[in-house]
Amino acid sequence: MLDINLIRNQPDVVRQSLAARNEPAITLDEIIALDVQRRDILKQSEQLRATRNTVSKEISRMKGPAERAAKIAEMRAVGDQIDALETELKKIEAQLDELTARLPNIPDPRVPVGPDEDHNVVLRTVGQPRAFDFEPKAHWDLGPALGIIDFERGAKLAGSRFYVLSGYGARLQRALIAYMLDLHHQQGYREVYLPFMVKAQTLFAAGQLPKFRDNLYHDAEEDFWMVPTAEVPLTNLHGDEILDAAQLPLWYCAYTPCFRREKMSAGKDVRGIKRGHQFDKVEMYKYCRPEDSDAEHHKMLADAEAVLQGLGLTYRVKQLCTGDLGFGMRMTYDLEVWAPGCNEWLEVSSVSNAGDFQARRANIKFRREKGARAEFVHTLNGSGLALPRTMIAVMENYQQADGSIVVPAPLRAFVGVDVIRAL
């Protein structure tokens, strides 16, 4: 949520932000007009209340019954005016809240300006793609041949874009999750187990509602929402709290399945297990003081990179441009891993700094010392990492000519074998 004072006093900053994000259709005119109306009503209400208070004191001193009755009737009319203004104020504030909730975060000035993902900037590539002495296969061929991915049974159970992991496929997925959680624990993150369903307010706090309503799964009867990422419950973990500065920074990590209504088209982008309505992810999340958020952002990026480095995977770091930046984020780095079978770079992590945008929506503050004014914290989040794309990269990079897959060393204790072979 943007600060209303920013919208009121520096509307051009917000307009420039919307243009940079390639969202020119969103205008501020209605918001600014409603804000003016709101302040006018508040001013009128205050004046009427002051008048009523003054007259009420005068009435107590009046001795003539007729004069008192006239003034009382006059004040009843003033009270009716105040009630009418209150009704109008609630209506305007509801409209104002709805419109301001749709405004995205202001990009950091260092974010490259560009209309779409083609203008993201590759900052560095780590490692060299493996040189194969055979034609590497894609995971959609490797998995079924080894009996570890079953697309047909997935479709039978739930429809298209679902699959079943079996045997060492299921163990490999679980191994990756356990490895990531253990690594993040060693890095200093506190692991939490979260609800996989949340309230609407929790999604609003994270910036998912109202903008992404159509991409979310909703149980209308109970008003539960399936989480699209652990970022959502982690954002609201300290909702409506005032933290002590000594508590900060707070680092959390969590595993959750993620549920999203993916709008997919035919082609290579949807083949295999790259994109689906359900997937697993390990998430990192931080609450920190505003002056520390830059350093915490780069530390989180390094922590996500450590997962890929530990797995021995070739990856690259991208900085997202304004047109590809997430709704609630002010700066984001993507990690993309090389998948030789798919012959493409796959995004496995977005490491983002939201500034105080989510904290305003969730009302999360801190005090630097006792009695000090409460300030909004900054929040950061990053995948560490998203599956199944990490699993795709492991399968395709560690495949052998006979179709078997070597299990990366950090995962072997979890998987139980060094090499996955066809049964």
C-alpha positions in Angstrom: 0.0 0.0 0.0 1.3 3.4 -0.9 1.4 6.2 1.7 -1.6 8.5 1.1 0.7 11.5 1.8 2.9 10.4 -1.2 -0.1 10.2 -3.4 -1.5 13.6 -2.1 1.8 15.5 -2.1 3.8 13.9 -4.9 1.3 12.6 -7.5 3.8 12.9 -10.3 6.1 10.4 -8.6 3.2 7.9 -8.6 2.4 8.7 -12.3 6.0 8.2 -13.3 6.0 4.8 -11.5 2.8 3.7 -13.3 4.3 4.7 -16.6 7.5 2.9 -15.9 5.6 -0.2 -14.9 3.7 0.0 -18.2 0.4 0.5 -16.5 -0.8 3.8 -17.9 -4.5 2.8 -17.6 -4.3 3.3 -13.8 -5.0 7.0 -13.1 -4.7 9.0 -9.9 -7.3 11.6 -10.7 -10.2 9.8 -8.9 -8.0 8.9 -5.9 -6.9 12.5 -5.5 -10.5 13.8 -5.9 -11.8 11.4 -3.3 -9.0 12.3 -0.9 -10.0 16.0 -1.3 -13.7 15.1 -0.6 -12.7 13.1 2.4 -10.7 15.9 4.0 -13.5 18.4 3.3 -16.0 16.1 5.0 -13.7 15.7 8.0 -13.3 19.5 8.2 -17.1 20.0 8.0 -17.7 17.3 10.7 -15.1 18.9 13.0 -16.7 22.3 12.6 -20.2 21.0 13.3 -19.0 19.0 16.4 -17.3 22.1 17.7 -20.5 24.1 17.2 -22.5 21.4 19.0 -20.1 21.3 21.9 -20.2 25.1 22.3 -24.0 25.3 22.0 -24.4 22.4 24.4 -22.6 24.4 27.1 -24.8 27.4 26.3 -27.9 25.3 26.7 -26.9 24.2 30.1 -26.9 27.8 31.2 -30.2 28.8 29.6 -33.1 29.4 31.9 -36.0 30.0 29.4 -37.7 26.7 28.4 -38.6 28.0 25.0 -35.1 29.1 24.2 -33.7 25.8 25.4 -36.1 23.8 23.4 -35.3 25.8 20.2 -31.5 25.3 20.7 -32.0 21.6 21.4 -34.0 21.2 18.2 -31.3 23.1 16.3 -28.6 20.8 17.7 -30.6 17.7 16.7 -30.5 19.0 13.2 -26.7 19.5 13.5 -26.5 15.9 14.8 -28.4 14.7 11.7 -25.9 16.6 9.5 -23.0 15.0 11.3 -24.6 11.5 10.8 -25.1 12.2 7.1 -21.5 13.3 6.7 -20.3 10.2 8.6 -22.3 8.0 6.2 -20.8 9.8 3.2 -17.4 9.6 4.7 -17.6 5.8 5.1 -18.7 5.5 1.4 -15.8 7.7 0.2 -13.2 5.9 2.4 -14.4 2.6 1.1 -13.9 3.8 -2.5 -10.6 5.3 -1.6 -9.3 2.1 0.0 -10.4 0.1 -3.0 -8.6 2.3 -5.5 -5.4 2.8 -3.5 -5.2 -1.0 -2.9 -4.8 -1.4 -6.7 -1.8 0.9 -6.9 1.5 -1.0 -7.3 4.7 -0.3 -5.3 7.1 2.4 -6.5 10.1 0.9 -8.1 13.5 1.6 -6.6 15.3 4.3 -8.7 18.1 1.8 -9.5 15.6 -0.6 -11.3 16.2 -0.5 -15.1 13.2 1.0 -17.0 11.6 -1.3 -19.6 8.2 -2.4 -20.7 8.5 -6.2 -20.3 10.7 -9.2 -19.5 12.8 -8.7 -22.7 14.3 -5.7 -21.0 15.5 -7.5 -17.8 19.2 -7.3 -17.3 21.5 -10.3 -16.9 24.0 -9.3 -14.2 26.1 -12.4 -14.2 26.3 -16.1 -15.1 27.8 -18.6 -12.6 29.2 -21.8 -13.9 29.4 -23.3 -17.4 26.7 -25.4 -19.0 27.7 -29.1 -19.0 29.2 -30.4 -22.3 27.4 -33.7 -23.2 28.9 -36.3 -25.4 25.3 -37.4 -26.2 22.1 -35.6 -26.9 20.6 -34.7 -23.5 16.9 -35.6 -23.0 14.2 -33.5 -21.6 12.8 -34.4 -18.2 9.4 -35.3 -19.8 11.3 -38.2 -21.5 13.7 -39.0 -18.7 11.0 -39.2 -15.9 8.6 -41.7 -17.5 11.5 -43.9 -18.8 12.8 -44.2 -15.2 9.3 -44.7 -13.8 9.6 -41.6 -11.5 7.1 -39.2 -13.3 3.7 -40.4 -14.4 1.8 -37.9 -16.4 -1.1 -40.2 -17.3 -2.1 -41.0 -13.7 -1.8 -37.4 -12.8 -4.2 -36.4 -15.5 -6.5 -39.3 -14.4 -6.6 -38.0 -10.8 -6.9 -34.3 -11.4 -6.8 -33.4 -15.1 -4.3 -31.7 -17.3 -1.2 -30.0 -15.8 -1.0 -32.5 -12.9 1.4 -35.5 -12.5 2.4 -38.2 -10.1 6.0 -38.5 -8.7 6.7 -42.1 -7.9 9.6 -44.0 -6.1 12.8 -42.1 -6.4 11.0 -39.2 -8.1 9.0 -38.6 -5.0 12.2 -39.1 -2.8 14.1 -36.6 -5.0 11.5 -34.0 -4.6 11.4 -34.5 -0.8 15.2 -34.5 -0.8 15.4 -31.1 -2.4 12.9 -29.6 0.1 14.8 -31.1 3.1 18.1 -29.9 1.7 16.9 -26.4 1.2 15.3 -26.2 4.6 18.4 -27.6 6.3 20.6 -25.1 4.4 18.5 -22.1 5.3 18.4 -23.2 8.9 22.2 -23.2 8.8 22.2 -19.8 7.2 20.2 -18.4 10.2 16.5 -18.7 9.1 13.9 -19.9 11.5 11.8 -22.6 10.0 8.0 -22.4 10.4 5.2 -24.7 9.4 2.3 -22.6 8.0 -1.4 -23.1 7.2 -1.8 -23.8 3.5 -5.2 -22.0 3.6 -5.5 -18.4 4.7 -8.0 -15.5 5.2 -8.6 -12.9 2.5 -6.9 -10.2 4.7 -3.7 -12.3 4.7 -3.7 -12.3 0.9 -4.5 -8.6 0.9 -1.5 -7.9 3.2 0.9 -9.7 0.9 -0.5 -7.7 -2.2 -2.2 -10.7 -3.8 -5.7 -9.3 -3.4 -7.5 -7.7 -5.1 -5.2 -7.7 -8.1 -4.6 -11.5 -8.5 -8.0 -12.7 -7.4 -8.6 -14.6 -10.7 -5.3 -16.6 -10.2 -6.2 -17.8 -6.7 -8.2 -20.9 -5.5 -11.0 -20.0 -3.2 -13.3 -22.0 -0.9 -16.3 -19.7 -1.0 -18.3 -21.6 1.6 -15.6 -21.3 4.3 -13.9 -18.2 2.8 -10.5 -20.0 2.8 -7.9 -19.2 0.1 -5.2 -21.7 -0.9 -1.8 -20.1 -0.6 -0.1 -19.2 -3.9 3.2 -19.0 -2.1 4.5 -19.1 1.5 5.2 -15.4 1.2 1.5 -14.8 1.9 1.2 -16.3 5.4 4.8 -15.2 6.2 3.9 -11.6 5.4 1.1 -11.6 8.0 2.9 -13.6 10.6 3.5 -10.3 12.5 0.4 -8.5 11.2 -1.0 -5.7 13.5 2.1 -5.9 15.7 4.7 -3.4 16.9 8.1 -5.0 17.1 11.1 -3.9 19.1 14.1 -2.8 17.1 16.2 -5.3 19.0 14.1 -8.1 17.5 15.1 -7.1 14.0 16.0 -8.5 11.6 13.6 -11.5 11.7 14.5 -14.3 9.2 12.0 -17.1 8.4 11.9 -20.0 6.0 9.0 -22.3 5.2 7.9 -25.1 2.9 4.4 -25.0 1.4 2.7 -26.4 -1.6 1.5 -23.5 -3.8 -1.7 -23.3 -5.7 -2.3 -21.0 -8.7 -4.7 -20.9 -11.5 -2.2 -20.9 -14.3 -3.5 -19.6 -17.7 -1.6 -21.7 -20.1 -1.2 -22.0 -23.8 0.0 -24.8 -26.0 3.7 -25.1 -26.7 7.0 -25.9 -25.0 6.2 -23.5 -22.1 3.6 -26.0 -20.7 5.2 -29.3 -21.5 6.3 -31.6 -18.7 6.3 -30.4 -15.1 7.6 -26.8 -15.6 4.2 -25.1 -15.0 1.2 -26.4 -13.2 -1.7 -25.5 -10.9 0.1 -27.1 -7.9 3.8 -27.0 -7.0 6.1 -27.1 -4.0 8.4 -24.3 -2.9 10.7 -23.3 0.0 10.5 -19.6 0.8 12.7 -17.2 2.7 11.2 -14.1 4.3 12.6 -11.2 6.3 11.4 -8.3 8.4 14.0 -5.5 9.0 14.6 -1.9 9.6 14.4 0.4 6.5 18.1 1.3 6.6 19.0 -2.4 6.5 16.8 -3.6 3.7 19.4 -3.2 0.9 22.0 -5.3 2.7 19.4 -7.9 3.7 18.2 -8.1 0.1 21.7 -8.9 -1.2 22.2 -11.4 1.7 19.0 -13.2 0.8 20.1 -13.3 -2.9 23.4 -14.9 -1.8 21.5 -17.4 0.3 19.3 -18.5 -2.6 22.4 -18.7 -4.8 24.0 -21.0 -2.2 21.3 -23.6 -2.9 22.2 -23.7 -6.6 25.9 -23.7 -5.9 25.5 -26.6 -3.5 23.7 -28.5 -6.2 26.4 -27.7 -8.7 24.0 -26.1 -11.2 24.8 -23.5 -13.7 22.6 -20.4 -13.2 22.4 -16.7 -14.0 21.2 -13.6 -12.0 18.8 -11.2 -13.6 17.6 -7.8 -12.4 14.0 -7.3 -13.4 13.0 -4.1 -15.2 10.1 -1.9 -14.1 7.7 -3.5 -16.6 8.3 -7.0 -15.2 8.5 -6.1 -11.5 6.0 -7.8 -9.2 3.0 -5.7 -8.0 4.2 -5.2 -4.4 8.0 -5.1 -5.1 10.4 -2.2 -5.4 13.3 -4.3 -6.6 13.7 -8.0 -7.7 16.5 -10.3 -8.7 15.6 -13.5 -10.6 17.7 -16.7 -10.5 17.5 -18.8 -13.6 19.0 -22.3 -13.9 20.1 -23.9 -17.1 18.1 -26.9 -18.2 19.9 -28.7 -21.1 17.1 -31.0 -22.1 14.5 -28.2 -22.3 17.4 -26.1 -23.8 16.3 -23.0 -21.8 16.9 -21.0 -18.7 14.2 -21.7 -16.0 13.3 -19.2 -13.3 13.7 -20.9 -9.9 13.7 -17.9 -7.6 12.6 -14.3 -7.3 14.4 -12.4 -4.5 12.5 -9.2 -3.8 12.5 -6.1 -1.6 9.0 -4.8 -0.9 10.1 -1.8 1.2 7.3 -0.8 3.5 4.5 -1.7 0.9 3.4 -5.0 2.5 4.0 -3.7 6.0 1.5 -0.8 5.4 -1.1 -3.3 4.2 -0.5 -5.7 7.2 0.2 -2.9 9.7 3.6 -4.2 10.9 5.7 -1.6 12.7 8.6 -1.4 15.0 9.9 1.1 17.7 13.6 2.0 17.8 13.3 2.6 21.6 10.7 2.8 24.3 8.3 5.7 23.7 9.6 6.3 20.1 7.2 6.8 17.2 6.3 3.5 15.6 7.7 3.0 12.0 6.8 0.5 9.3 9.3 -2.3 8.8 10.6 -3.4 5.5 9.8 -6.9 4.2 11.7 -9.1 1.8 11.0 -12.5 0.3 12.7 -15.0 -2.0 12.3 -18.5 -3.2 14.9 -20.8 -1.9 14.0 -22.5 -4.3 10.9 -23.2 -6.3 10.2 -26.8 -7.4 9.7 -28.5 -9.7 12.0 -26.4 -12.0 14.9 -27.1 -9.7 14.1 -30.8 -10.0 14.0 -30.4 -13.8 17.5 -28.9 -13.7 18.8 -31.7 -11.5 17.4 -34.4 -13.7 18.5 -32.9 -17.0 22.0 -31.8 -15.8 22.8 -35.0 -14.0 21.5 -37.4 -16.6 23.8 -40.1 -18.1 23.9 -41.6 -21.6 22.0 -44.7 -20.4 19.1 -42.5 -19.2 20.0 -42.8 -15.5 20.4 -39.8 -13.2 23.3 -39.2 -10.8 22.0 -37.8 -7.5 23.9 -34.7 -6.5 26.0 -35.3 -3.4 24.0 -33.1 -0.9 20.8 -35.1 -1.7 22.1 -38.6 -1.5 21.4 -39.2 2.1 17.8 -38.1 1.6 17.2 -40.0 -1.6 18.9 -43.2 -0.5 20.8 -44.0 -3.7 23.7 -42.3 -5.7 22.1 -43.0 -9.1 18.5 -43.3 -10.1 18.1 -46.1 -12.6 15.1 -47.7 -14.4 13.6 -50.5 -12.4 
